[in-house]
Structures are given as C-alpha cells and as structure tokens.
Amino acid sequence: MPGNLYNICSNLPATPTRLERLLRDRELRKYSKCLNDCEAELPSSTQDCFSPDLESSTCWFNDEELLEPVSASRSLNDDGERLDFRASKQRLLVVANRLPVSAVRHGEDSWQLEMSVGGLVTALLGVKEFDTRWIGWAGVNVPDEIGQKALAKALDEKRCIPVFLDEEVVHQYYNGYCNNILWPLFHYIGLPQEDRLATTRSFQSQFDAYKKANQLFADVVNEHYEEGDVVWCHDYHLMFLPKCLKERNSKMKVGWFLHTPFPSSEIHRMLPSRLELLRSVLAADLVGFHTYDYARHFVSACTRILGLEGTPEGVEDQGKLTRIAAFPVGIDSERFIKALELPEVQDHMKVLKQRFAGRKVMLGVDRLDMIKGIPQKILAFEKFLEENPNWRNKVVLLQIAVPTRTDVPEYQKLTSQVHEIVGRINGRFGSLTAVPIHHLDRSLDFHELCALYAVTDVALVTSLRDGMNLVSYEYVACQESKKGVLILSEFAGAAQSLGAGAILVNPWNVTEVASSIGYALNMPADEREKRHHHNFKHVISHTAQEWAATFVSELNVTIVEAQLRTRQIPPPLPIEVAVDRYSCSNNRLLILGFNATLTEPVDTLGRKDSQINEWEPKLRPDLQEPLRKLCDDPKTTVLILSGSARNNFSDYNLWLAAENGMFLRVTTGDWMTTMPENLSMEWVDSVKNVFEYFTDRTPRSQFEVRETSLIWNYKYSDVEFGRLQARDLLQHLWTGPISNASLDVVQGRRSVEVRSVAVTKGAAIDRILGEIVHNKGMKEPIDYVLCIGHFLTKDEDIYTFFEPELPSEVPASNKSYSIDGDTLHLMVTDRISFQEGSSVLDLQANDYFSCSVARKRSNSRYRLQSSDEVVTLLRELADHR
C-alpha cells in the first residue's frame, strides 16, 4: 500500500549533513584545481597528482544516485582502468537579462561580437567545474528571421544563447518596469513626484510586459534544458522566471540571485505586484543575496506580506522549503595582482606618480548614478579642505564618473549638479597650477584603472545604497605595495565583508566623512598595514570564482535535501482509487476536518476579507450540494471532527464532534460528552488570566474559552510582533500556571492552545465510533474509512488510529485486535457507560485513506494540496454512491 507508513526504508545508509556535503564539495573543488595545475605544469609522465585522503573518500551526489556513495576523485571501471571524475561536467545554464557580449550587425547575415568584461562574466569564466552556457538578450533588436539565425549561430561559438525581444517589450519591460519601478524601489529611491501618477497609470502594462519577457526567457531555457542541468537566474529583471520554469518542470534545479539590495518589507509592500513577485522567486530552490541584511529583508517580506513561515534556513510554504542564504560576490583578484607587473601598467603608474608628486591621492570610481553618493563625497571633501587649510595643496581627489542613462532627465540633472559643485570647489581652493579635484566623465581602460588604484593613498566609496560595490575589492587587490586606506559607506554591501579593515562612514553625514578623510590621511603606517592585511586576505580568498562555485554547490546540496524531505512527504491522494474503493464498499465512514478543509481559505494579512465579521469560518458554498448527497446516502456515515466550538449543521444528516471530539451529537440530537472521567479543569482560570493579558497587549488578537481548552489566536495581528508575543506568552505559561499541571501546550501556525493531556482527536475517536455504532444500530462492520483534515501535529494520532500496523497508538485497555493478513478486526471492549461492545471495523489496508490537507509534513498516508481538491474529491464520491 503506497503512503507514508509504507515508504520508509530502514536499511538506507546514514546520509551526511549539509555541512559535511558542503565541506566535501569544497575539498573536491580544491582537489580538481590541484589536478588542473599539476597537469598544466608537469610533463605528461608525471601528471598523476592525487591526494591520498581524497582518493579513497566518498561524496554524495544528488540525482538518481541520491543515497549512493560515489568515489570522490578517480575510481576503477569494470576493466580495472582508472577513470577521471572530471570527465563529465555538470551543465550550468546562466540566465541573465544581457548576454556577456556586444553584437554589431554587418550586412544581412553577419555579426561582429565582442565579449564584455564584468563581475558576473569574470566569476563564471573562472569556474572550471561546470559546462557553462549563457542565455540572455543580446541588447539589439533583430526583427527578421535571417538575422536571428545568423546571430544565434555566431553566439553559439561563444557558448551563448539569445533571447529575442521586440522593441515594445524592451521598452515596457526593461526601460519601464525594471529601471523605473524595481530598480529605484530596491535602492530606496522614491519616484519623482511629477512621475508618480504617470507611473501608476502605466504600471499594469509594464508589469504585463515584464511577465511576457520572463516567459520568453523561460521558453528559451526549456528549449535548451537537459536533465540534470542547473539553471541560475540573475537579478531583478528575472524575478518571474523561477515560477515559469518550475511550472513547466518541477524537478528542474533552479537558483536565483539578486545583485542589488533587497529593501525592507515596508518598502517592498508598496509594489502593487508584491505578492506575485515574492511567490515567483520562492519557486526557486535556492535564493541568494550579497549580504545577510538583504536575505533577512526578503524573509521578512515573505513573512509579513505573504504570511509564510520564516525559518533559519529560509521560507517554508506548506512543507516546501526555499533556502535563503547570503553569498558575497568577489572579484578575480589574481587578474588585478598580475596586471600590476605588466609594462603598460608600470608606465601608467610612473606617469601618475610624477604628475601628483608631493601630494596625497584620493580616488573615487563610480557610475554617475543617484545611488553612488558622488555629490555627498565631493561636499565632504570640500568640508575637509575648509577645516584643514594645511592640506589644501597636499591632497587631490580624482573622481572617475562613468556616464550612464544619459537620456534620462534625472541623470542629466545629476551630471549638471556634480559639475557645478566640482567647478565651485576648484574655483575656491584651486590655483593656476593645480586644482583639488580632477573629475572625468568617462571610463578608463583596465590598465589605466589598475595603475590608478596602485598609486592611490585613500579610496572613497560613499554609496547611498549599493548591492555590493566591487570597486573597494579592486582597490584592495592593487594595494599590496602601498597599503592605502579604504573609506567605505556602511550602506554598501561590501561593508559587511571589508568593514573590519575599512573606515566605515555614513555618506549622508558630511561632517563624519570629512573627519574620516583626515583620519585616513594621517593614519600611522602600522595601522594602515594591519587594516590592509585584513582586507587583502579576504579579497584573495573570497574570489568571484569561489562565489559562483559555492552558490552552485549550495544549490546542488539544497536539491539533495529537498529530495530527502520529499521521501517523507505523503504522496498525492489517488482520487480514482479512493472513489473506486468507495463504490465497492457497503458501510463507509467519512471523517472530515472543518477548518481549512471544508471552509473557505481566509486571508491572514488583515485585508477587507479578513475583518472581524469573517473570523467565524464558514462552509464553502460549493461543498453544500455534494456534502448533502453524501449525508443522505444510507451506506455512508459522515463525521465532521473539529477542534473549534460547536458548529451548526442542522441542514445535514451527519455527526458533529466538537472541541477535538470531546463533544458529540447527531444533527437532530443533543450534545453529549465523550470526555474521559476525572478530567480536571482547575487550571482554566489561571491560564485565562495570562491569555487576557496578552490579548490586551497584542492588537487584533483574541482568545477563546472552550469547555476542554483555551486558545489564543494572533493570525490577524502583525506577524513578527505576534510571534514575539507568543514566545513571551509561552514563557509565562511554563513558569507559572501550567508548570506542574498535566497539560499540553499545542502551538499552531498563529495560535497557542492549552488543553488537558487526554484531549486529542485520536484519543476520542474510538469512543465516538462506539457511540455511532450504538446509535445507528449498525449490524454490518465499517469496511471503508476516509479521514481528511488539516489537523495540528498533536491531533494527527487520528490518522494512525486506523492503521493495522500501529495498534499501540490507542490504549490497549480500550481495544482487542486480531489481524488477518491486511485486515484489522477491532473490538471495542471497554467503552464508557453509554456504549456497547461491538465489532466496529472490518477494514482492509487498501480501504483506508488518511489524507492531510495543505500540510506536506504529516503522518497521513496521502495529501491534498488545498480545500479545492477536497471539493473535487467529495463531488466524485457523491456521484458514485
């Protein structure tokens, strides 16, 4: 019989932990690099470099061989020949908005391509363990089929695959939604007041174009995807892509990485499309950010906006865990260090040293962008010159401002503002032979930039908000000789990595930045060396290549863990089988939970559809007809088993069990109790006082006093504050009123319930069965049981009650069993006074269906995704009476 209890394999090898997998993968990467270096440097006769400890070790792979240990390095084939584990590389599909090439068309079917040099390109070119393919937009409009085929063929030689977007989609998707909405929002920049109304009007069309573009990217990925590939999506341009990919192939390995900051939930919630974007990103297996702060903001947004559960590992939604982690990107430090030895770089350095002889050199290298804080940097330098006249002819600021988005009015205004400030300061503090600020509105080639880094005494990075800012890394890599000082904005992601060796500043505080400039220029040599050594060590060890390899390794490990968790998840309910067995039975028992099973889903985020008048859950309208048909079937007994108070189903011929089964009645009769004798309720008043106190302290929370339990509910309160209050409430309970009482504290998703130990659905079900059999005068044993519910873990003992293999779950004093093959004969021998001993069940294993609703981690045999599937199932049963 398929299901949870029948899929557990006891002879599986012990699986390694996440840390063990990651450490092993790291050692294998180092070993692979060692082999590559050895084979590059040694003659072929000596290319047998190997590590004794790795030669015999094992690693854990994540495909069909999920739990099979495989030789880590080189192993022997069937003929005794040595095999190299590097022979087969995993394919990596890197999906970004732009391809790492610039394309220029020459004629109808000819294209000139030039590779771009950037952080992501450099990072992935240095990763040798993977067979990498790039997928993205080439940056040009190619409307004709001949041009598209020619460009695709040319790009194929560069291991690139184009996504073709027309001009309208690019305008709405890239220039509109990405650059005018997402980018400002993620960098905490509000839209200009005059643009807000226009943006509001055009938002929906831009968002539609954004989704369309993401779907076009997904189509290309699906076209080139091969089983086992890793798909790595990049940046805010492709937040919808993980969802598009997973809808097509749920087994695809998908990671998503954001290269910008992720804002706090209060900023993100201003987006009209906030829900769709968050859920789309959560479709990925691994979501990466540059810093822990960005990851924390994302988890907080999922918690506050989506109402999901945040865990130390990520975000959990109905048992599906999306891992959230920080992966600080680096640079190819070796490239910069080696460049300093090149003759052309040495020549540039010589010229610069002569040009600025006798003066300290300060450097800023930025895109001319609102977030880079260039005006704040220059104003701070002006204040430093004002307060330190002795430095006026001894220091120079070189500001490289690379133009960007020159056609946008805001950027044109920023350029004019910067030029005005620079001109004013140079006119105020300059002379006929020298000026304090050299400002360039252009980029420098790589050799010029390295030389400039090398001769600089102090680097200024004053970003107002920056995802990472790798200029600081490049500067440190080129400073091994001079050991200059780095002044770094605390709002740059790099501050999380280089903050210990840099001077951290708030760029908005011009006085603080000016003071830091003075401190940096006067810093003693030994302190400069210590600070530089700390940062240099980090830069050379946390490279771009290591960043990329670590992310892909973490993604592979995440897939392994997801597959292991999947083995513990009940399979979907085979509805056709359940209906077929139902049709063949003669005396059926349907046990249905109420909340989240028969009720409408309730929004828990405080919207208009979850106000006080909706706090009482109601039966779904589309369930009324099938439920009535089932209740009217003489062969079927329907029992609604609820943890809540006594609901009213007077229009239906069924049985109601309220308060976790402690109260029972047929809809035409009176309530009776099934509570065990001597159940003490002396604790109620003291717990009630605690619940009243926390209800007063927690807005929109409420508590309910029942005859067998008390429940404090905070699902309509602020998520984070509610959890803090719940934690505090539990401490009050454990140290106070229930410290010595025989009680259970049951934590729901947004509730805390206190009940007596004996109050569970599983403990009540045998007494309920006895009463039903007695009341209906059943002569024929029950031969079919369907138990469906969204029950708390504490109440899932009801699922195991009917399991033939778990008779010990119900007290032996109440039952006697005889098991014949797969058939369970249960005799009720010791019921409370109003029940008679009778044969209740004659149940074969394939006639019992326990099913959790919207819960993936469960003791049930099967699962249904939502109450919508419950509706489908009950309709099918009603039509096959």
VEXFI-934430 format. One record per residue (C-alpha): residue number from 0; y, z, x. Coordinates in steps of 0.001 Angstrom, whole numbers, plus 500000, padded with zeros to 6 digits. Example, Ala and Ser with C-alpha at 12.3 -4.5 7.8 and 13.67 -1.06 7.14 Angstrom:
! residues 2
i;y;z;x
0;495500;507800;512300
1;498940;507140;513670
This chain:
! residues 881
i;y;z;x
0;500000;500000;500000
1;503295;498981;501644
2;506001;501582;501856
3;507362;504420;503930
4;504245;506541;503960
5;502007;503659;504905
6;504036;502046;507693
7;504083;504871;510228
8;502104;504076;513359
9;501006;507179;515201
10;499840;505533;518417
11;503138;503906;519417
12;504349;504706;522933
13;507241;507092;523278
14;510412;504981;523153
15;513177;505516;525707
16;516512;506966;524713
17;519751;504972;524534
18;520859;506417;527883
19;517562;505524;529523
20;517783;501953;528242
21;521367;501522;529441
22;520668;503034;532869
23;517610;500839;533301
24;519578;497759;532315
25;522317;498707;534775
26;519792;499088;537603
27;518289;495718;536746
28;521732;494083;536917
29;522330;495630;540342
30;518902;494517;541482
31;519494;490983;540225
32;522778;490873;542147
33;520948;492096;545250
34;518404;489285;544896
35;521143;486704;544443
36;522996;487961;547507
37;519819;488043;549589
38;518802;484531;548607
39;522283;483245;549333
40;522434;484768;552827
41;518848;484789;554134
42;516568;481921;555190
43;514002;480925;552613
44;511221;482608;554594
45;512909;485967;554256
46;514017;485690;550605
47;511676;488363;549302
48;514203;491160;548917
49;512845;493713;546481
50;513247;497342;545521
51;510040;499413;545679
52;511041;501694;542829
53;512004;498817;540544
54;509013;496653;541464
55;506667;498915;539565
56;509050;500168;536897
57;509281;499124;533269
58;512100;498166;530973
59;512249;497849;527208
60;513130;494565;525616
61;514339;494042;522107
62;512704;491090;520471
63;509123;490691;519287
64;508103;492997;522148
65;510237;495777;520702
66;507999;498612;521769
67;506102;496913;524563
68;506954;497868;528157
69;507587;494818;530331
70;507743;494545;534104
71;511307;495055;535205
72;511520;492618;538062
73;508722;490367;539257
74;505211;490507;537874
75;501995;488508;538216
76;500848;485819;535817
77;497260;485196;534790
78;496622;483251;538005
79;497948;486023;540203
80;501183;484179;541030
81;504427;486140;541295
82;506901;485441;538513
83;510667;485994;538655
84;512140;487799;535647
85;515392;485927;536261
86;513788;482607;535401
87;514591;482956;531709
88;518176;483858;530899
89;519362;485091;527537
90;521821;482709;525908
91;525271;484108;525220
92;527498;482344;522686
93;531099;483397;523302
94;533206;482636;520238
95;536980;482808;520688
96;539944;481187;518985
97;540660;478996;522036
98;538296;477340;524469
99;538931;478092;528158
100;540101;474505;528709
101;543210;472428;528185
102;542498;468998;526710
103;544743;465925;527049
104;543819;462659;525373
105;543943;459360;527295
106;543115;456446;525043
107;540802;456385;522073
108;537710;457936;523646
109;538862;459505;526909
110;539862;463105;527527
111;541166;464968;530573
112;540048;468596;530739
113;541350;471402;532900
114;539756;474866;532992
115;542074;477756;532164
116;542172;480945;534185
117;542292;484136;532145
118;540806;487597;531923
119;538029;486641;529488
120;537187;483433;531353
121;537043;485233;534683
122;534946;488024;533208
123;532273;485780;531784
124;532154;483310;534669
125;531160;486247;536852
126;528236;487275;534653
127;525191;485521;536073
128;522513;487178;533911
129;523286;485037;530860
130;523330;481369;529983
131;526841;481273;528539
132;528240;478773;526018
133;531817;478786;524713
134;532696;477992;521110
135;536310;477616;520023
136;539263;475448;519115
137;540416;473054;521855
138;544079;473518;520941
139;544591;469897;519831
140;544359;468092;516522
141;541623;465419;516558
142;541504;463787;513105
143;539318;460780;513992
144;535549;460855;514450
145;535600;458798;517671
146;537967;461256;519307
147;535902;464238;518133
148;532677;462810;519567
149;534351;461937;522878
150;535917;465394;523181
151;532644;467137;522284
152;530823;465110;524947
153;533436;465915;527591
154;533427;469600;526680
155;529641;469742;526821
156;529856;469205;530584
157;531992;472361;530742
158;529434;474237;528586
159;531951;474328;525743
160;531513;473507;522041
161;534593;472568;519982
162;535596;473718;516512
163;537832;471100;514879
164;540687;472447;512744
165;543233;470268;510953
166;546962;470841;511328
167;547422;472551;507963
168;544643;475071;508609
169;546012;475786;512087
170;549499;476309;510693
171;548379;478694;507952
172;545570;480411;509883
173;546879;480653;513441
174;550669;480488;513171
175;550696;482187;509784
176;548078;484875;509225
177;547131;485613;512854
178;550538;485528;514550
179;552877;486512;511723
180;550771;489169;509991
181;547871;490555;512044
182;549441;490485;515495
183;552671;492335;514535
184;550754;494835;512446
185;548250;495618;515212
186;551146;496179;517641
187;553072;498436;515231
188;555847;495872;514772
189;557247;495642;511266
190;558177;492286;509844
191;561921;491492;509843
192;563436;492497;506512
193;564538;488961;505659
194;560971;487645;506153
195;559096;490210;504113
196;559497;488559;500715
197;558565;485130;502049
198;555529;486586;503813
199;554436;488338;500640
200;554624;485075;498701
201;552654;483069;501268
202;550143;485787;502140
203;547288;484659;499908
204;547377;481043;501057
205;547428;482181;504687
206;544534;484560;504122
207;542548;481807;502406
208;543169;479566;505435
209;542084;482439;507704
210;538775;482760;505850
211;538312;478997;505835
212;538880;478781;509592
213;536441;481626;510229
214;533839;479840;508109
215;534345;476670;510174
216;533693;478708;513321
217;530571;480157;511669
218;529307;476671;510777
219;529527;475585;514418
220;527818;478763;515618
221;524978;478309;513119
222;524580;474688;514202
223;524029;475655;517855
224;522363;479050;517421
225;518836;479545;518738
226;516667;482556;518002
227;517330;485355;520462
228;520917;484278;521255
229;523669;486885;521492
230;526860;485936;519624
231;530002;487609;520952
232;533096;487178;518730
233;536537;487866;520167
234;539812;489183;518827
235;541742;489442;515592
236;541563;485687;514964
237;537873;486050;514036
238;537591;489303;512087
239;535863;487471;509241
240;533309;485788;511477
241;530666;488588;511742
242;530275;488636;507962
243;529960;484841;507779
244;527272;484866;510462
245;525255;487756;509037
246;525260;486257;505538
247;523562;483191;506992
248;521161;485038;509317
249;520884;488823;509039
250;518808;489006;512253
251;521461;487349;514413
252;522741;489590;517247
253;526485;489793;516661
254;529122;491697;518610
255;532887;491720;518025
256;535562;492794;520484
257;539275;493358;519863
258;541632;492643;522762
259;544707;494148;521091
260;545331;497709;519920
261;543896;498704;516566
262;546537;500587;514585
263;546210;503869;512783
264;544780;503789;509276
265;548251;504350;507781
266;549418;501092;509349
267;546271;499114;508589
268;546217;500134;504942
269;549433;498146;504362
270;547399;494926;504639
271;546505;493525;501199
272;543276;492226;502760
273;542435;495544;504454
274;539126;496074;502630
275;537736;492601;503277
276;538668;492639;506965
277;537108;496035;507630
278;533883;495199;505805
279;533665;491858;507581
280;533952;493452;511011
281;531381;496096;510045
282;528842;493313;509525
283;528624;493116;513335
284;526016;495166;515168
285;528465;496365;517839
286;532261;496605;517604
287;534162;497099;520850
288;537689;498185;521761
289;539549;498709;525021
290;540118;502443;524528
291;538735;505390;522642
292;542014;505694;520685
293;541596;502204;519207
294;537959;502912;518337
295;538972;506204;516708
296;541629;504440;514628
297;539079;501896;513434
298;536587;504572;512396
299;539386;506456;510655
300;540391;503306;508753
301;536795;502781;507612
302;536619;506411;506522
303;539957;506587;504721
304;540168;503073;503306
305;536514;502231;502647
306;535336;505790;502093
307;532451;505347;504555
308;530859;507936;506789
309;532112;508121;510378
310;529595;509384;512942
311;529813;509982;516716
312;528101;506608;517208
313;530060;504542;514716
314;530321;503894;510983
315;527421;504287;508575
316;527211;502491;505254
317;524130;503129;503098
318;521974;503725;506154
319;523254;500692;508095
320;524954;501871;511287
321;527589;499745;513004
322;528054;501059;516515
323;531700;501533;517577
324;532458;502019;521272
325;535155;501641;523933
326;534719;499062;526711
327;537787;498970;529006
328;538121;495487;530443
329;538794;494951;534149
330;539690;492086;536485
331;537892;490088;539164
332;539221;492420;541867
333;537355;490647;544647
334;539263;487445;543906
335;542611;489192;544437
336;541493;491101;547528
337;540146;487968;549216
338;543248;485956;548248
339;545414;488214;550443
340;543644;486812;553505
341;544425;483182;552662
342;547019;481462;554897
343;549184;480317;551984
344;549367;483864;550616
345;550219;485229;554062
346;553019;482668;554339
347;554453;483695;550968
348;554300;487348;551985
349;556158;486630;555202
350;558956;484843;553338
351;559302;487661;550796
352;559411;490367;553459
353;562180;488515;555263
354;564081;487897;552031
355;564051;491547;550967
356;564080;493220;554377
357;565599;496677;554286
358;565235;497002;550507
359;562532;498555;548325
360;560944;496033;545990
361;560190;496885;542362
362;558222;494424;540257
363;557676;493626;536591
364;555356;490840;535451
365;555246;490305;531693
366;555147;487755;528949
367;558579;487529;527365
368;557360;489345;524275
369;558650;492084;521981
370;555815;494443;522885
371;556333;494289;526655
372;559411;496502;526716
373;561415;494313;529112
374;564857;495388;527744
375;563819;499048;527970
376;562665;498533;531551
377;565934;496912;532611
378;568052;499561;530857
379;566064;502296;532620
380;566717;500570;535954
381;570433;500438;535098
382;570442;504153;534367
383;568691;504817;537688
384;571402;502870;539538
385;574087;504771;537633
386;572657;508147;538593
387;571661;507207;542167
388;574529;505267;543803
389;572882;505680;547230
390;570069;503365;546102
391;572259;500534;544793
392;571935;498332;547880
393;568479;499545;548849
394;566330;498502;545895
395;565756;495281;543992
396;563918;494650;540717
397;562000;491393;540476
398;561252;490622;536825
399;558900;487737;536056
400;559173;486948;532322
401;556741;484219;531270
402;558145;482403;528198
403;556013;482444;525038
404;556502;481162;521476
405;559854;479653;522419
406;560211;478041;518979
407;560238;481384;517136
408;563750;482761;516371
409;562820;486371;517194
410;561640;485346;520662
411;564767;483235;521236
412;566850;486258;520299
413;564862;488461;522711
414;565387;485959;525545
415;569144;485950;524977
416;569195;489750;524838
417;567346;490079;528159
418;569591;487507;529855
419;572680;489331;528620
420;571507;492707;529951
421;570484;491241;533323
422;573831;489461;533698
423;575756;492615;532834
424;573853;494787;535333
425;574076;492199;538133
426;577792;491809;537482
427;578240;495584;537556
428;576106;496532;540584
429;575759;493236;542497
430;577770;491726;545315
431;578465;488286;546771
432;575320;488508;548911
433;572872;490476;546757
434;572046;491377;543153
435;569890;494284;541968
436;567809;492202;539500
437;566097;488878;540138
438;564953;487517;536779
439;562668;484478;536443
440;561879;482818;533110
441;558711;481144;534383
442;555225;481886;535585
443;554075;481966;539221
444;551010;480341;540671
445;548147;482591;541755
446;549016;482635;545483
447;552697;483425;544877
448;551731;486206;542480
449;549283;487823;544935
450;551912;487745;547684
451;554459;489330;545362
452;552020;492081;544373
453;551279;492788;548033
454;554915;493287;549146
455;555940;495382;546125
456;556669;499104;546562
457;556780;500089;542869
458;555355;498219;539874
459;556854;498858;536428
460;554707;498353;533312
461;556731;499508;530296
462;554804;498039;527370
463;555794;499390;523984
464;552264;498698;522758
465;549607;496837;524705
466;545879;496352;524263
467;545177;496840;527980
468;547704;495172;530375
469;545811;493896;533394
470;548964;493402;535484
471;548543;497027;536519
472;544974;496306;537689
473;546062;493213;539633
474;548832;495155;541338
475;546476;497941;542419
476;543936;495411;543758
477;546604;493863;546024
478;547952;497179;547349
479;545236;498318;549736
480;547635;497901;552675
481;550995;499046;551257
482;549659;501629;548760
483;552524;501211;546328
484;553242;503301;543246
485;552424;502262;539663
486;554713;503371;536823
487;552715;502809;533641
488;553562;503075;529951
489;551463;505593;528085
490;551273;503035;525252
491;549336;500530;527378
492;545558;500661;527147
493;545385;500751;530959
494;546909;504253;530851
495;543515;505552;529705
496;541922;504205;532900
497;544667;504340;535557
498;546675;507244;534169
499;545452;509755;536772
500;546811;507693;539682
501;549885;506229;537981
502;553127;507814;536820
503;552882;507753;533029
504;556098;507258;531050
505;557320;506822;527506
506;559174;503476;527696
507;561374;504461;524769
508;562733;507349;526845
509;565080;505517;529216
510;566044;508747;530983
511;562403;509573;531724
512;561693;506100;533090
513;564814;506244;535301
514;563712;509605;536656
515;560225;508250;537340
516;561702;505340;539308
517;563467;507824;541566
518;560294;509865;541973
519;558265;506781;542854
520;560752;505519;545430
521;560868;508909;547147
522;557161;509734;546881
523;555591;511065;550116
524;553093;508793;551854
525;550138;511157;551417
526;550658;511389;547643
527;551025;507613;547402
528;547749;507198;549245
529;545880;509668;547033
530;547156;508067;543839
531;546371;504576;545062
532;542892;505524;546280
533;542002;506895;542842
534;543157;503769;541016
535;541794;501321;543607
536;538347;502868;543342
537;538425;502408;539553
538;539656;498804;539741
539;536972;497613;542156
540;534158;499373;540294
541;535177;498531;536693
542;535433;494781;537017
543;535666;492131;534350
544;532120;491080;535114
545;530862;494646;534690
546;532759;494899;531407
547;531119;491786;529993
548;527635;492712;531207
549;527996;496242;529829
550;529044;495015;526386
551;526142;492572;526092
552;523724;495202;527409
553;525011;497716;524861
554;524650;495110;522128
555;521013;494480;523078
556;520313;498228;523086
557;522044;498586;519709
558;519765;495879;518297
559;516698;497749;519608
560;517820;500958;517937
561;518622;499140;514701
562;515128;497666;514674
563;513632;501100;515280
564;515681;502512;512412
565;514602;499604;510202
566;510979;500653;510651
567;511911;503933;508982
568;513740;502269;506088
569;511772;501708;502881
570;511206;498034;502098
571;512893;496445;499077
572;511110;497069;495793
573;508794;494160;494896
574;510105;493818;491352
575;507493;491271;490283
576;504666;493553;491401
577;506229;496588;489711
578;506661;494654;486462
579;503126;493243;486633
580;501542;496688;487119
581;503754;497998;484314
582;502428;495306;481961
583;498814;496203;482803
584;499208;499942;482159
585;498719;501849;478916
586;500631;505119;479394
587;503766;504799;481515
588;506217;507354;482827
589;509686;506195;483913
590;511683;508836;485790
591;515293;507726;486191
592;518088;509445;488061
593;521504;509391;486426
594;524462;509409;488845
595;524741;506178;490908
596;521535;504926;489238
597;522390;504431;485575
598;526155;504840;485938
599;528970;502516;486942
600;529956;502712;490632
601;533054;504889;490973
602;535846;504141;493437
603;536268;507280;495555
604;539656;506412;497029
605;541908;507707;494282
606;542839;504384;492622
607;543626;503996;488943
608;539939;503504;488096
609;539006;506877;489556
610;541510;509155;487901
611;540617;512337;486054
612;539515;510534;482878
613;536865;508744;484932
614;535437;511823;486626
615;532699;512018;483983
616;530084;509358;484877
617;529090;507090;482005
618;526027;504986;481310
619;526502;501355;482295
620;527106;499196;479209
621;524668;496540;480465
622;521894;499156;480565
623;522163;500238;476937
624;520009;497486;475452
625;517142;497484;477998
626;517065;501289;478033
627;516813;501413;474237
628;513935;498892;474275
629;512039;500959;476830
630;512615;504181;474902
631;511311;502599;471707
632;508078;501424;473383
633;505256;503799;472274
634;503432;503250;475578
635;506441;504353;477656
636;507931;507790;478217
637;511450;507763;479690
638;512711;510842;481521
639;516286;510984;482793
640;516420;513520;485604
641;519921;514551;486572
642;521471;517069;488904
643;524549;517319;486709
644;525199;519153;483487
645;523531;518369;480176
646;524374;514775;479242
647;524219;513410;475724
648;521762;510579;474986
649;521378;511213;471274
650;521051;507482;470505
651;517932;507114;472647
652;514367;508343;472189
653;513908;509863;475627
654;513603;513112;477559
655;516531;514716;479393
656;516134;517040;482359
657;519479;518508;483441
658;520571;520644;486384
659;517812;519377;488688
660;515172;519736;485997
661;515847;523372;485133
662;516705;522458;481517
663;514708;520063;479400
664;514774;518583;475946
665;513773;515564;473938
666;516935;513979;472500
667;516029;515096;468987
668;515227;518672;470010
669;516825;521732;471528
670;517279;522590;475194
671;514539;524673;476812
672;514369;526146;480276
673;511825;525327;482940
674;513245;527824;485411
675;510784;529984;487344
676;510593;533595;486231
677;512663;536189;488096
678;515208;533621;489290
679;518125;535759;490479
680;521687;534550;489807
681;523539;537632;491084
682;525182;535560;493812
683;527177;533346;491440
684;530399;535381;491211
685;530870;535764;494960
686;530269;532040;495596
687;532549;531153;492691
688;535405;533074;494328
689;535003;531026;497515
690;534913;527750;495577
691;538030;528699;493586
692;539872;529494;496816
693;539049;526129;498399
694;539779;524215;495188
695;543297;525668;495248
696;543681;524707;498910
697;542321;521155;498575
698;544278;518779;496311
699;542169;516728;493868
700;539032;518745;494495
701;537155;520511;491703
702;534212;522837;491264
703;531673;523145;488502
704;529742;526216;487446
705;526269;525469;486123
706;523596;527842;484977
707;521497;527388;488127
708;524011;526212;490721
709;527648;525835;491730
710;529103;522579;493070
711;532378;521992;494897
712;533324;518297;494832
713;536014;516711;497027
714;535254;512993;496649
715;538758;512283;495273
716;540532;514261;497995
717;541781;512937;501311
718;538623;512097;503259
719;539435;513774;506565
720;541070;516820;505008
721;538179;517192;502569
722;535654;517245;505400
723;537635;519835;507326
724;537844;521982;504215
725;534120;521566;503564
726;533350;522712;507110
727;535590;525742;506650
728;534011;526475;503246
729;530510;526444;504753
730;531573;528953;507391
731;532920;531231;504668
732;529651;530942;502738
733;527315;531564;505657
734;529240;534540;506959
735;529903;536012;503528
736;528335;535792;500080
737;525097;533975;500952
738;524391;535405;504410
739;521392;537411;503146
740;520615;535592;499885
741;517658;533341;499165
742;519781;530265;498529
743;520009;526623;499540
744;523294;525007;500523
745;523000;521295;499799
746;525603;519023;501347
747;526187;515788;499504
748;528347;512934;500691
749;531502;514588;499320
750;530228;517808;497837
751;528787;521217;498621
752;526232;522713;496233
753;524799;526233;496276
754;521549;526758;494377
755;518526;529018;494417
756;515697;528008;496727
757;513354;527237;493824
758;515791;524819;492172
759;514734;521284;493133
760;513679;518249;491174
761;510275;518217;492847
762;509628;521860;492026
763;510496;521252;488364
764;508628;518017;487757
765;505165;519496;487256
766;506497;521930;484624
767;508359;519051;482953
768;505212;516913;482870
769;503234;519684;481279
770;505812;520114;478528
771;505999;516364;477837
772;502214;516083;477568
773;502084;519133;475291
774;504948;517955;473085
775;503697;514374;472671
776;500071;515407;472354
777;499015;512862;474969
778;495316;512007;474848
779;495430;509287;477484
780;496370;510134;481101
781;499522;508620;482625
782;498454;505560;484633
783;501851;504210;485769
784;504832;506050;487276
785;508182;504544;488282
786;510593;507034;489836
787;514083;505714;490651
788;517130;507641;491767
789;519994;508232;494146
790;518810;511745;494957
791;520001;514122;497648
792;517585;514616;500534
793;516812;518106;499249
794;515621;516628;495923
795;513502;513828;497364
796;510443;516070;497091
797;510082;514438;493675
798;509014;511229;495447
799;506235;512974;497334
800;505037;514849;494246
801;503041;511833;493070
802;501783;510778;496499
803;497969;511162;496771
804;498244;511861;500489
805;500709;514737;500132
806;499246;517262;497684
807;500563;520199;499705
808;504164;519341;498735
809;503643;521095;495379
810;502457;524717;495315
811;498675;524917;495222
812;498718;527671;492620
813;500028;525231;490029
814;497503;522407;490523
815;493997;521429;491380
816;493236;517980;492754
817;490290;515669;493011
818;490842;512426;494905
819;488523;509496;494337
820;489407;506675;496682
821;493050;505794;495955
822;493047;507647;492635
823;494693;511015;492196
824;493418;513263;489365
825;495889;516087;488874
826;495034;519035;486632
827;497771;521400;485524
828;496024;524752;485612
829;498726;527390;485714
830;501802;526368;483747
831;504374;528622;482200
832;503511;530057;478822
833;504570;527160;476589
834;502448;524616;478500
835;498754;523978;478061
836;496363;522977;480817
837;495643;519288;480502
838;494968;516232;482560
839;498347;514732;483298
840;497784;511871;485726
841;495152;509257;486442
842;497256;507369;488940
843;496177;504752;491439
844;498302;504285;494537
845;499402;500775;493561
846;500546;502028;490157
847;503125;504401;491623
848;506586;503124;492586
849;509108;505555;494039
850;512429;503906;494752
851;515741;505142;496173
852;518998;503550;495064
853;521724;502751;497624
854;520065;505009;500213
855;518329;503444;503203
856;517054;506657;504740
857;514684;508048;502181
858;511208;509449;501575
859;510669;506936;498791
860;508259;504037;499086
861;510873;501425;498228
862;514595;500959;497825
863;517080;499156;495613
864;520468;498217;497041
865;522577;499278;494061
866;522620;500119;490385
867;522992;496372;489735
868;519394;495959;490887
869;518392;498858;488634
870;519792;496865;485705
871;517764;493823;486753
872;514566;495857;487059
873;514890;497645;483698
874;515656;494367;481943
875;512477;492878;483407
876;510433;495884;482286
877;511969;495792;478802
878;510965;492142;478439
879;507332;492849;479457
880;506499;495707;477127
